Amino acid sequence: MHFSQYFLLVILGLFSFKVTINGKNFVLILIFIMTSSGLSEFAQIYLSARDASYIDWFYDIGGGISGFIVFSGINKLCYKK
């Protein structure tokens, strides 16, 4: 679930904001994903109904990276310059 959530989040974000695909934007998106998912997992430490896990954090990051890679591949196929 975590993987698919961040996978779709990154694809929709890149599509909505028309981000150019380059190394600098990849690093910025990776930092954003790591920070937002890390804060989410940290907040779950204090919730009795939820459980924080490093594994979930890694799935979040993996989903975001995969979403960026898939979006950049589709972008290159559809919009040849």
Secondary structure as the mmCIF struct_conf table of DSSP 4:
data_model
#
loop_
_struct_conf.conf_type_id
_struct_conf.id
_struct_conf.beg_label_comp_id
_struct_conf.beg_label_asym_id
_struct_conf.beg_label_seq_id
_struct_conf.end_label_comp_id
_struct_conf.end_label_asym_id
_struct_conf.end_label_seq_id
HELX_RH_AL_P HELX_RH_AL_P1 HIS A 2 PHE A 17
TURN_TY1_P TURN_TY1_P1 LYS A 18 LYS A 18
BEND BEND1 ASN A 22 ASN A 22
HELX_RH_AL_P HELX_RH_AL_P2 GLY A 23 ALA A 43
HELX_RH_3T_P HELX_RH_3T_P1 GLN A 44 TYR A 46
TURN_TY1_P TURN_TY1_P2 SER A 48 ALA A 49
HELX_RH_AL_P HELX_RH_AL_P3 TYR A 54 CYS A 78
BEND BEND2 TYR A 79 TYR A 79
#
